[in-house]
Amino acid sequence: MKKYFYTDGTNYFGPFTLEELREKNITRDTKVWFQELDEWKPAGTIPELADIFKFVPPPIENQNSNLNNMENLIYQKPPKKWLLEAILVTLFCCVPFGIAGIVNAAKVEDRFYAGDIEGAYRASSKAKLWTTIGFWIGFTIFVIYLIYFVIAGAVIGYY
Amino acid sequence: MVIIKILKWSIAIIFMIIFSILYRTYNPSENIYFPKCPFRELTGLKCPGCGSQRAVHYLLNFEIYNATKENAILVLSIPYIMIGLVFDLLKRPNERILKWRKRLFGKKVIFIILTIIITFWVLRNII
């Protein structure tokens, strides 16, 4: 007769016959061991114990953990959304690029709190792209004018 | 990597100092050497960013009223951007900070910002 042991994580109990084990109120997550096993395994994964759980509904942990993740999102930091930089680009240089940045910043926020983390990161890199394009255009124009300013100043200074 | 970071920041700070001295000393409206707004050159209409160079000139001279007359949303956006920077710099925000971050910089507020910018754009060309 095969003898089964089960554990609550600290102590183990047994040996039990299959009939005795049936009365111990173990769950699918309870770790059990018998001679053929190398290590403790959840009772739900062992075919010959499936009989015990015939009338127990399967766990709903998947949906639960998803729900927990959604709740946890509120307490996590979303990816960088480039909002401040995009506002500055809008006001100092390039309205279209700045607005594209701001719209993508809104998408980062929207997707992140809807649980679409990957989408949030995609929107984040788009926001970064538009904002940096705007920044470098503005910066280049500024430097060109700066050089022009210095040369013009030098020329005027000569005469 | 650290050296590149220091280099980047020192270049940025040098440019910011040059920028500040230039814009503090010269008034862009009295000087032809400052960049012009391409949108205004082409259409004759003001864009949301028009007047920001003059506004910066007045801000650097602590003339907030004149700066507001040149570009009101630029002046208004400064405290908002400052707060945003503080929020971004916090490495390990707690729940309360994140809740406020979401309130102040969330999706709704971003759409309000967009609406303000576009309304400002339209209104400053009508009035």
Interface residues (C-beta under 8 A of the other chain):
Chain A: I74 Y75 Q76 K77 K80 K81 L83 L84 I87 L88 T90 L91 F92 C93 V95 G98 I99 I102 V103 A105 A106 E109 D110 Y113 I141 F142 Y145 L146 Y148 F149 A152
Chain B: I18 F19 L22 Y33 F34 P35 F39 C47 P48 G49 S52 N71 I73 L74 S77 Y80 I81 G84 L85 D88 P93 E95 L98 K99 R101 K102 F105 G106 K107 I110 F111 I113 L114 I117 W121
